[in-house]
Amino acid sequence: MSSESFQNFYREQWGERWAGLDQSLRQAETQVARRNHFADVSVEGLRPFGPEFAHCFEPTDSLRRELPRGSEGLLGFYLMDPASVWIARALNVQPDDVVLDLCAAPGGKSLCLIEALASGSGEILANEPSPGRRERLMKVIQQYVPRDVRERVRVTGKEGGLFSKSHPETFDRILVDAPCSGERHLLENQKEMTVWSPSRSKRLAQEQYALLSGALEALKLGGTIVYSTCALSHLENDAVLEKFLKKKGDRADVTELPLPDGAERTRYGVQFLPDRLGYGPLFAAQIVKR
């Protein structure tokens, strides 16, 4: 019954397009091999993924089997969804910024943010409340980031909403890659599918709004938030932004992100959809505090 209600829930939102989206979610996930800025590894023989994805390559079978290491032992590539690379870079981190990655695990986006800070004096707080996921995040940072740069990376395990009180108006830029329905992974997990209900997306949307509201309090005036999810449910994307603007619109603006090739404009953000691109889904919107 849950599978049927799942199909009905998304068919109601996406109409005729849902059949193609559903099929694309069941295909193997497209990834890029993003070159690690800190590792001196060769890219000879690797095919660039595309002009909007600098330092990203199509992973070869040999690279998937074993990631090469640079001379200092750091891993040379990180495999991730190409849209995730774009979203991390959309935050436009500057070398001297103080940055918060609110829901940082597994760490691919954090690595992009850390690289952007490397040439300056900036700092990043990578937060992940789940102990298991936080352990994985710390391992990724150790495997990819040199020791001197790691000194400017702090990993914490707070509930995301607590930063509003512990770090008021502290950060120049905040990435809120919020926990979401993650329909691609949901379809791979029959156990979760058997207990799925429409209330799951509604509950997640409430949590996402709370994270976004807390992030606004932790952001400096003039600072930027990028809010993102890998959800297809409109409740977790534009609807969260709509609620945010109704309640916080006197203190923040949703500003337009650039539209990459193949991505689609929504009411408040941009979305990468797998039926047309072969990767995603990922949604992103940009907020500036005033």
N, C-alpha and C positions, 0 to 999 in steps of 0.2 A: 504493500500500500504506500509506503514511504517513497519508493521509486516513482510510482504513478503521480503522487502529489508533487514530487520534485519536478517531474517533467511538466506538469500543469502550471506550476509556479513560474518557471522560466519561459514557457511558451506564452503565458499571459503577458510577460514583459517584453519579449523579443519577437513575438508573432512568427511569421513564416521563416524568419532568419534563424530561429532556435534550432531547427533540424541540422543545419550546417554547423552551427556553433557546438552543438552536442557532439557531433561526429568529430570535429576538430579537437575537442578536449580529450578524446579517447585515443588520439594519435600520440606517438612519441614526442616528448617535449623538445623543441628546438633550443639549442644552447650555442653560445659563442665561447671561444677561449679568449678571455680578456688578458692581455699581457700585463704582468706585474711590473709596475714602474721601477720597483726597487731591485729587480733581478736582471742580471745581464745575460739574457737568454736569446738565442737566435730565433728569428721568425722566417728564416729561409724555407721556402717550400710551402708556406702556409698561405692560404687564400684569404685576403681581407673580406670581412663580412659585408661592409658597405661604407659609403662615404660619411654617413652620419654616426658611425660607430668606430671612431678612431681607436687604434690599438686592439681591435677585436677581430678575431679570425675564425674561420670555420674549423672546428676541431677535427683532427685526423684520428683514425683508429688507434695509432700508436700513442698519440698524445692522451687519448682517453684512457688507455691502459696504464700509462705511467707519465705523470707530469714531470717535465724536466726541472732541474734546479740550477740556480745561478751559482757563481763562484763562492758566494757566502752561504750557500745552502738553502737560500729562500726559494720557495716554489715559484716557477716562472709564469704560470697561467692559472686563472681561476675560471671554472666553467659555470656559466649563469645564463639566465634568460636575457636576450639582448635588450628588451624593454627595461629591465632592471638597471642596466648600465645607463640608459638614457635618463631614467628617473633620478638616479643618484647625481648625475652630472647636471640635471636641470636645477638642482639646488644652488648651483653656481658658487660653490664655496671658494673663498679667497684665502690666500696663504696665512693671514693673521686673524682669521675668524675664530670665534669660540662656537663650537658646533655641538648639537645634541642629536644623536641617532636614537630615537625613543624606543624603538622595537627592533633591535639591531641584528639578532640572529637570523640566518646562519652566518652572515658577515660579508657577503659579496658587495653590498652597497656601502658598508662601512669602509671597506678597502678603497673604494673610489673616493670617498670623502677624505680619508687619511692621506691619500696621494695628493689631493688638491691642497692640503695644508703643509705638505712636507717642506716646501722651500721657504716658509716663513716661521713665525713664532706661534701659530695657531694651535688650539687644543681641541680635542674631541672627547666627549663623554658618550660611550657606546653602552646603552642600557638594554638589558634583557632579563625580565623577571623570572622566566622559567629556568631552574637550575641546570637541567640537562642541555637546553639550548644555549645557555650562557657558557657552559663548559666548551661546547663546540665553537662558539664565537671566540673565546679566548685562544683556543687551539689554532683557529684560522689566523688570528692576528699574529701569533708567534711564528706561524709557518710562512707568512708573507711580508711581515714588516720588520725592518732592522731595529736593533735594540735602541739606538739613539732616538729614533722616531717614536718607538713604543712608549718612551718616557712622557710623551704628550698625549697618550691615549689612556683613558681611564674607563674601565669596565665596571658597571654597577648592575644591581639586580632589583631596583625599585619597581613598585607598581607605577605605571606611567603617569597616573593622575597626581602623584605626590610631588612632582617637580614644580607644580604651581606654587607650592608653599616653601619647598626647600631651596629653590633656585629662581626666585622672582626676577624677571627682566634681566636674565643672565646671558642668553645666547643670541648670537647674530643670526644663526640659521638653524632650523630644526627640521629633521626628516621624520615624519610620522608615517611609517610603513605599517599600517595598522593590521592587527589580527583580523581575519575576514573569513568568508565562506570558503574560499579557495576551491571552487567547483571542480577544477581539474584533479586535484588530489582527493576530493570527496568521491568522485566517480571511481577512483582506484581502490577505495576502501569500502568494501561491502558492509562491514560491521557498522561504520558510521552512517551509511546510506539507510540501513534498516531503522535507525532512530531519528532520521532527519525529519524536520517539519518546518513549515514557513516561519514559525516563531524563532527559529535559529537566526535567520537573517535579521529579523527585527531586534533581537537581543544584541547581536553583534553591532548593529547600527547605533544602538544606545551607548555601547562601550566605545565605539569609534568617536562618537560625538564628545564623550567625556575626555578621551585622550586629546582630541583636537582643542578642546576648550582649555585643558590644563597646559597644553603646549603654548597657547597664546599668552598665558600668564608668565611663562618662563622665557618668553621672547622679548628682546629689547625693542624699543620703539624704532620703527623703520626696518625691523628684521623681517626675515622671510621664512615661511613654512612651506614645505612641499608635503601634501597629504597624498598617500597612495594606498591602493589595495590591489589584490589579484582576484577580486570578486567580479562576477557578472551581474549580481543583483543590484538594480538601481537604488535600492534602499540603502546600500552601503557606500554609494558613490555620490551622485548628484544630490540625493535626498539628504545626506549628511551635511553637505555644503549649504543646502537650502536652509536647513534648521540652524546651522552655525551663523549664517548671515542674518536670519531673523532675530537671533538672540544676541549676537556679538557684532552685528554690522556697523554699529556706531564706533567700533574700535579697530576694524580690520576690513580690508578689501580683498576680494578674489580677483587676481590679475591674470591676464591671458598668458599661457605658455605657448612657445612656438609649436607649430604642428609638423612633426616629422613625416617623411614620406610613408604613406600607407596607414598612418594613424588617423583617428577620427575625432572630430571636435564634438564634445557634449555641451550641455548647458553651461557647466562651470569648469570643465577640464578637457583633457585629452585621454583617449583610450586606444590601447593596442589590442586588437581582437584576432584570435587565432584562425578563424575561418578565412580571413583575407591575407594575413601576414605569415601564418605558420608558427607564430610565437605569441606569448601572452597567455591569458588576458592580464592586462595591467591598466589601471586607471590612475591618473595623477591630476592634481589641481594645486595652484600656487596661491598663497595667502600672504599679504603684507600688512604688518601692524602699523596703525597710525595713532 
